[in-house]
Amino acid sequence: QVQLVESGGGLVQPGGSLRLSCAASGSFFSISAMGWYRQAPGKQREMVASISSGGSTNYADPVKGRFTISRDNAKNTVYLQMNSLKPEDTAVYYCNSHRLWAGIPYDYWGQGTQVTVSS
């Protein structure tokens, strides 16, 4: 079982920055792909950024050039640095852990952290 705990959300003005953290429990962090997703009111959850176990990254088009995902395997933590924030970035941000084990996918989610971008 993997538990994910997000932190770092809050209220920020447009153009500001926030860094989200996701601390993972368990022994599989280093072999898991990690991702950040977000869900705005009335909208479906969408992928924001992901990072593979090998460090390859992928970003959704709306955040390219503004957000950076990184991981620290020694601390079992994944980060999302968010710069130049816009009101449309307002959402609950969720951390995801994904791995394949013996051909079976395992997915885990955190409880979410609210990010509000407003003046």
Secondary structure, 3 states (H helix, E strand, C coil): CCCEEEECCEEECCCCCEEEEEEECCCCHHHCEEEEEEECCCCCCEEEEEECCCCCEEECHHHCCCEEEEEECCCCEEEEEECCCCHHHCEEEEEEEEEEECCEEEEEECCCEEEEECC
